[in-house]
Amino acid sequence: MSDGTAQLINYVVWAISIGIFGWLIIDALRIETTYDRDLLVSSREGEIEKEIQAEHHDTPQGV
């Protein structure tokens, strides 16, 4: 493997790493703004799933 190929692989891996980090930050912000903090730190099993199901049942069909 030449130095140029190794350098290219290095840049590609760094770009993928930065992309994953950006996705994690965006996802964390989306979760933080979507759900109440008390819900996120609760220890009750299935509480978030119940809230999601309740939101889907409150939304009229076809919307």
Buried (B, 14 or more C-beta within 10 A) or exposed (E): EEEEEEEEEEEEEEEEEEEEEEEEEEEEEEEEEEBEEEEEEEEEEEBBEEBEEEEEEEEEEEE
